[in-house]
Amino acid sequence: MKNLILLFFSTIFISCGSNYAISNSSIITGETATKYAKTITSNNLNKLLYTFASDEFEGRETGKTGQKKAAEFLKNFYIKHAITSPYGGSDYFQAIPTEHLKPGVNPSENVVAFIKGNEKPNEIIVLSAHYDHLGIKNGKTYYGADDDGSGTVAILEIAEAFQKAAKEGNGPKRSILFLHVTGEEKGLLGSKYYTNFPIFPLKNTVVDLNIDMIGRIDTVHTYSPNYIYVIGSDKLSTELYQLSEKINNKFTKLSLDYTYNSEDDPNRYYYRSDHYSFAKNNIPIIFYFSGTHKDYHKASDTPDKIDYEVLAKRTQLIFYTAWELANKNTRIKVDKR
């Protein structure tokens, strides 16, 4: 009898909350997406990041020469791969004047690229990452390879994969905005500007998938590197949380760590990256993060310390999640406030 009772309650537990409870049956993403996910490789990410987190971009401080060079690099990447601007033509910059930054900070710009949906073009999936960092201090370049070069190059690879799909007749149903924000290190300034002056109405924005520092292994996971911290997926939409779990269970099978998703988390990461500019406008978000490390906000945050195999797998997870969100029949619902 005792064993039967334990079995009964175990069944209830499994059916209510664990990863095993979530069936993949409603997921539409399949082999077509896998074809393009495989184009996201550790080698491609390595090449991009060694360029982006190099001396050429002088630490990418908001409003400084290095950040302007980085913006041009991103723009040229999109032009090279025939990924359009939401503005049309060759203008990939959302200009931000000083009055919307901070006193003494030179004007800056978010970098934006766009793939138009073929069935629901007015519904927008946003993928965001900040491309600024801390610049040069006391003669030392702060390269920001993980923070947030890793998120930046992840978006580039995801954008290229979606563009390949679109060229082959497998474009997304919903539109996708690739949003590289400036000014994060100075207070989420670029994402605040975007949500105050959106290119597309916020009511049309389905979700923001935000990527900030996904290239390293923290000390908690030294012996289990196939993980990613997931923050905020359940804050506004139960459906988004379930979708995220299903996609991971079906494809990448990373350990999704919710440690920093707790309301009691003293780090308060939910409020500390660019997704929060969307969340406070009741737009569902997921924040992807691999944790801090000894090189955080130091000149030693360099591209040689990135785990590119794990970075590729994490990037593929985000790609699959974006694919599902862009192609599912119905828009995810906000059921929490």
C-alpha positions in Angstrom: 0.0 0.0 0.0 2.8 2.4 0.9 4.5 1.8 -2.5 1.2 2.4 -4.3 0.7 5.7 -2.4 4.2 6.8 -3.3 3.6 5.8 -6.9 0.4 7.8 -7.0 2.0 10.9 -5.7 5.0 10.5 -7.9 2.7 10.3 -10.9 1.0 13.6 -9.8 4.3 15.3 -9.3 5.6 14.2 -12.7 2.4 15.3 -14.4 2.4 18.8 -12.8 5.8 20.3 -12.8 8.9 18.4 -13.9 10.5 18.5 -17.3 9.2 15.0 -18.0 5.6 16.2 -17.6 5.8 18.5 -20.6 4.8 16.7 -23.8 6.4 17.7 -27.1 3.2 16.9 -29.0 2.2 20.5 -29.6 5.6 21.6 -31.0 5.5 22.3 -34.7 9.3 22.8 -35.1 10.9 19.8 -36.7 13.4 18.6 -39.3 13.3 21.8 -41.4 14.5 23.9 -38.5 17.2 21.3 -37.7 18.6 21.8 -41.1 19.2 25.5 -40.4 20.2 25.0 -36.8 23.1 22.9 -38.0 24.5 26.0 -39.8 25.1 27.5 -36.4 28.6 26.2 -35.6 31.3 26.7 -33.0 33.7 27.6 -35.8 31.5 30.4 -37.2 31.0 31.8 -33.7 34.7 31.7 -33.0 35.6 33.6 -36.2 33.0 36.3 -35.5 33.9 36.8 -31.8 37.6 37.0 -32.4 36.9 39.9 -34.7 34.2 41.5 -32.6 36.1 41.3 -29.3 39.4 42.5 -30.8 41.5 45.7 -30.4 39.9 47.1 -33.5 36.7 47.9 -31.6 38.4 49.5 -28.6 36.1 48.0 -26.0 32.9 49.3 -27.7 32.1 52.0 -25.1 28.8 53.7 -25.8 29.3 56.8 -27.9 33.0 56.3 -28.5 34.9 55.4 -31.7 35.1 51.7 -31.0 31.3 51.4 -30.5 30.8 53.2 -33.8 33.1 50.8 -35.6 31.2 47.9 -34.0 27.9 49.3 -35.3 29.4 49.4 -38.8 30.6 45.9 -38.5 27.1 44.7 -37.6 25.5 46.7 -40.3 28.0 45.3 -42.9 27.3 41.8 -41.8 23.6 42.2 -42.4 24.2 43.8 -45.8 26.6 41.0 -46.8 23.9 38.4 -46.0 21.1 40.3 -47.7 19.2 40.7 -44.4 17.2 43.9 -44.7 16.8 46.9 -42.4 13.3 47.5 -41.0 13.7 51.1 -42.3 14.5 49.9 -45.8 17.6 50.8 -47.8 21.0 51.0 -46.1 19.9 52.6 -42.8 20.4 50.0 -40.0 20.8 52.4 -37.2 18.2 53.6 -34.7 19.9 56.9 -33.7 19.8 57.9 -30.0 20.6 61.5 -29.1 22.5 62.4 -25.9 19.3 63.6 -24.1 18.1 60.0 -24.1 21.4 58.6 -22.9 23.3 60.3 -20.0 25.0 63.7 -19.7 28.4 63.6 -21.4 27.7 60.5 -23.4 28.0 61.1 -27.1 25.0 60.1 -29.4 24.8 56.4 -30.1 22.7 54.0 -32.0 21.0 50.6 -31.8 21.6 48.4 -34.8 18.5 46.7 -36.3 17.9 44.1 -39.0 14.7 42.5 -40.1 13.2 39.4 -41.7 9.6 40.0 -42.7 7.0 37.3 -41.9 5.2 35.7 -44.7 1.8 35.2 -43.0 1.7 37.4 -39.9 4.1 40.2 -40.7 2.7 42.6 -38.2 3.5 40.3 -35.3 7.2 40.8 -34.2 9.6 38.4 -32.6 12.5 40.3 -31.1 16.0 38.9 -30.5 18.1 41.3 -28.5 21.7 41.6 -27.2 23.7 44.6 -26.2 26.9 45.2 -28.2 28.5 47.9 -26.1 31.0 47.3 -23.4 33.4 49.3 -21.1 35.9 50.7 -23.6 39.5 51.5 -22.6 40.5 52.2 -19.0 44.0 53.1 -17.9 45.4 52.0 -21.2 43.7 48.6 -21.0 41.1 47.4 -23.5 38.0 45.8 -22.0 37.2 43.3 -24.7 33.8 42.1 -23.5 34.1 38.8 -25.3 31.5 37.2 -23.1 29.8 40.4 -22.1 28.2 40.7 -24.5 30.2 39.7 -27.5 28.8 36.2 -27.1 25.2 37.3 -27.3 26.0 39.6 -30.2 27.6 36.9 -32.4 24.8 34.5 -31.4 22.3 36.8 -32.9 24.3 37.1 -36.1 24.4 33.4 -36.5 20.7 33.0 -35.8 19.9 35.8 -38.3 22.0 34.1 -40.9 20.3 30.8 -40.3 16.8 32.4 -40.6 17.9 34.1 -43.8 19.1 30.9 -45.3 15.7 29.4 -44.5 13.9 32.3 -46.0 15.9 32.1 -49.3 14.9 28.5 -49.6 11.2 29.1 -49.1 11.1 28.4 -45.4 10.8 32.0 -44.1 9.0 32.6 -40.8 5.3 33.3 -40.5 5.9 36.2 -38.1 8.5 38.9 -38.6 11.8 38.8 -36.7 13.7 41.9 -35.5 17.3 41.5 -34.7 18.0 44.2 -32.1 21.6 45.0 -31.1 21.2 47.6 -28.3 23.8 50.2 -27.2 24.2 51.7 -23.7 23.4 48.6 -21.6 26.5 49.0 -19.5 25.4 52.6 -18.7 21.9 51.6 -17.6 19.9 49.6 -20.3 19.8 52.9 -22.3 19.4 51.4 -25.8 16.6 49.1 -24.9 14.8 51.8 -22.9 15.0 54.0 -26.0 13.7 51.2 -28.3 10.7 50.6 -26.1 10.0 54.3 -25.7 10.4 54.9 -29.5 9.7 51.4 -31.0 10.1 50.8 -34.7 7.1 48.6 -34.5 4.2 49.1 -32.0 4.8 47.4 -28.7 1.4 45.8 -28.9 2.6 43.9 -32.0 5.7 42.6 -30.2 5.1 38.9 -29.3 8.2 38.3 -27.2 11.8 39.3 -26.6 14.5 36.7 -26.4 17.4 38.5 -24.8 21.0 37.1 -24.8 23.6 38.4 -22.4 26.7 36.5 -21.6 26.3 32.9 -22.8 29.8 31.9 -23.6 31.4 30.7 -20.4 31.0 28.0 -17.8 30.5 29.2 -14.2 32.0 27.5 -11.1 28.7 25.9 -10.3 28.7 23.9 -13.5 32.4 23.1 -13.9 31.7 19.4 -14.3 28.3 19.8 -16.1 28.8 22.5 -18.8 25.8 21.7 -20.9 23.5 24.2 -19.2 22.0 27.6 -19.5 20.4 29.9 -17.0 16.8 30.7 -18.0 15.3 33.8 -16.4 11.8 35.2 -16.8 10.2 32.7 -19.1 7.3 32.2 -16.7 6.9 35.7 -15.4 4.3 36.9 -17.9 3.4 33.8 -19.9 2.9 30.2 -18.8 2.8 29.3 -22.4 6.2 30.7 -23.1 7.7 28.7 -20.2 6.2 25.5 -21.5 7.3 26.2 -25.0 10.8 26.8 -23.9 10.9 23.5 -22.0 9.4 21.6 -24.9 11.9 22.9 -27.4 14.8 22.1 -25.2 13.5 18.6 -24.4 13.1 17.9 -28.1 16.2 19.4 -29.5 19.1 20.6 -27.4 18.6 18.9 -24.1 20.6 21.4 -22.1 20.1 21.7 -18.4 17.8 24.7 -18.0 18.8 26.2 -14.7 16.2 28.4 -13.0 18.3 29.4 -10.0 18.3 33.1 -10.9 14.6 33.1 -11.8 13.6 33.1 -8.2 11.9 36.1 -6.8 14.3 35.8 -3.8 17.4 35.9 -6.0 19.7 38.6 -4.4 21.3 39.2 -7.8 18.1 40.4 -9.3 19.2 39.5 -12.8 15.6 39.7 -14.1 15.9 43.5 -13.7 19.5 43.9 -15.0 19.6 43.3 -18.7 17.7 44.6 -21.7 14.8 42.2 -21.7 13.5 44.1 -18.7 12.7 47.1 -20.9 10.2 44.8 -22.7 9.0 43.0 -19.6 7.9 46.2 -17.9 5.7 46.8 -20.9 4.1 43.4 -20.4 5.9 41.7 -23.3 6.9 38.1 -22.4 10.7 37.6 -22.3 13.3 35.0 -21.9 16.8 36.0 -20.6 19.6 33.6 -21.5 22.7 33.7 -19.3 25.6 31.5 -18.4 26.6 33.2 -15.2 29.4 35.4 -14.0 33.1 34.5 -13.8 36.3 36.0 -12.6 36.8 38.0 -15.8 33.5 39.8 -15.5 33.9 43.5 -16.3 37.7 43.0 -16.5 40.1 43.4 -19.4 40.7 39.7 -19.2 37.2 38.9 -20.7 38.8 37.7 -23.9 37.6 35.4 -26.7 40.2 32.7 -25.9 38.2 31.9 -22.7 34.9 31.2 -24.5 33.7 27.6 -24.7 32.6 27.6 -28.4 31.0 24.2 -28.5 28.7 25.1 -25.6 28.1 28.5 -27.1 26.9 26.9 -30.3 24.5 24.6 -28.5 23.1 27.5 -26.5 22.7 29.5 -29.7 20.9 26.6 -31.3 18.5 26.4 -28.4 17.6 30.1 -28.9 17.2 29.6 -32.6 14.8 26.7 -32.2 12.8 28.7 -29.6 12.6 31.6 -32.0 11.6 29.3 -34.8 8.7 27.9 -32.8 7.6 31.3 -31.7 7.7 32.7 -35.2 5.9 29.8 -36.8 3.3 28.5 -34.3 -0.3 28.9 -35.3 -1.3 31.2 -32.5 0.6 34.0 -30.7 1.7 33.2 -27.2 -0.6 34.6 -24.5 0.2 36.9 -21.6 -1.6 35.4 -18.6 0.3 37.0 -15.8 1.0 40.6 -14.8 
